[in-house]
């Protein structure tokens, strides 16, 4: 095998003589992503110990105080990176943020003012001396940082995002209530963090990350999720927040169409986000043109709790035990524990999402060797570790993150989002989707997106409905229409326009058929509902003609019979309201010009009498056809529709 390390299995079958297996080096079995991540964590912890020892040696040096003056009058987005603006920034142990005299920094609408004080090896404390309008502060990777001064929160009222990642010496975070706008707190791997003190609820907080903060207890985290009364936040989210309006939902299909509320007609429906089967008659939200349907839970699009990355998955069982010891009922304890677990699941999902997006942007920009790339890749690995521990299932998220996953875990297998139930490695996902039988293609006739392996079935159902639309048969129309609603499978569902056309025709025929049946009983006319024809059962008494006389008239004394016959025909034409040909035929065909003129005159005479009996003008179209015997045929024009 040489020096190859790609061999995973070696099998010997039916060996009749001794075999010697020679390897230049030992081959280790392939490790799972979880195993690899845990080993990387151990290696990183050892490296952190070395960095901490080095930083401790730095801490023995005299303290270096530095003042950072933010620019005045800067309007718009401003990022200040301490490493670049302060001389010998790595030796600074105390950093004071101030601003020059004047009106200070004014944040434009939507602007983000960020202070990046990360990677300062000697920084131990940071404070503010004057009010500043910073909205984001990054203090990550400062191993000696022990104190976040009260002024940091008191003088930064607009702070919305605080990052203190990998600050191993940070033991407490206090006075967060001074930042009412705080919505994101990132403090993963702060191994010394023991307390997060909060005196008032943070109403705008949406995401916190304490992954790896093993010394932080759950009772320190719960106040961040809703204050002292932790049940208050689990009473539900107002409907106006969950739904855009009473008919739509908070998410959209991939083509940015709003989703409509509907109910399933069978148990063959499946949510495209969580892949769970939806029972019959359950509420779903879907986009018919894009074949995009989501269950009621996924359609909410918001979390009921603050998205939280807990120190470890074991925190959930710890919470249940704490509730049981407090004497809370089992039902309430289970409900609250479930909500904490939901917060953890949403936190893991959110962490994977934001760092996958960040890493994808760095990949597109070609920054594979940058420090930002390494940090984003590491955070994504940690998010995936949490994702696996909590057994989160979000196929759509993994599909969107596939580019980033290909960098950190290319062998991770994820289910095909198209619904074929096959799991493939991330590195092969694009190739699989291009050949998957469940991929969506556009139907050439109706414009809907249908699974490629169901296209033939879809076109058969559509052809059946279109053929039924060319009839007046209520039985045939109702059968085709019920199938076209998608009761059998989702590929049976037709476009809204085609369904509306069929429904309108059924509604009209339901009124016309009961009225035409008594007319048919009189024996003068018969309606062929299958072929949209009106047959005259009695002979129309035309006067005989010979060349050169081509005038059309009825036989003398037949006026009563003509009125009775053509009166019923006119009533039928009026009820259906569709444009129909009235063909007048003759007994002979030679000479052609004469018999054509006679046929034209006879059909025109019939139409004239029909209009006198109430047939709408223009609905009966005369057409002469020589030959076939002296008769009259009435049938619908191609594409003719019944009047509404």
Secondary structure, 3 states (H helix, E strand, C coil): CCCCCCCCCCCCCCCCCCCCCCCCCCCCCCCCHHHHHHHHHHHHHHHHHHHHHHHHHHHCCCCCEEEEEECCCCECCEEEEHHHHCCCHHHCCEEEEEECCCCCCECCCCCCEEEECCCCCCCCEEEECCCCCCCEEECCCCCCCCEECHHHHHCCCCCCEEECCCCCCCCEECCHHHCCCCCEEECCCCCCCCEECCCCCCCCCCEEECCCCCCCCHHHHHHHHCCCCCCHHHCCCCHHHHCCCCCCCCCECCCCCECEEEECCCCCEECCCCCCEECCCCEEEEECCCCEEEEHHHHCCCCCCCEEECCCCCHHHHHHHHHHHCCCCHHHHHHHHHHHHHHHHHHHHHHHHHHHHHHHHHHHCCCCCCHHHHHHHHHHHHHHHHHHHCCCCCHHHHHHCHHHHHHHCCCCEEECCCCCCCEEEHHHHHHHHHHCCCCEEECCCCCCEEEHHHHHHHHHHHHHHHHHHCCCCHHHHHHHHHHHCCCCCHHHCCCHHHHHHHHHHHHHHHHHHHHHHHHHHCCCEEEECCCCEEEECCCCCECCCCCCCCCCCECCCCHHHHHHHHHHHHHHHHHHCCCEEEEEEECCCCCHHHHHHHHHHHHHHHHHHHHHCCCCCCCEEEEEEEEECCCEEEEECCCCCCCC
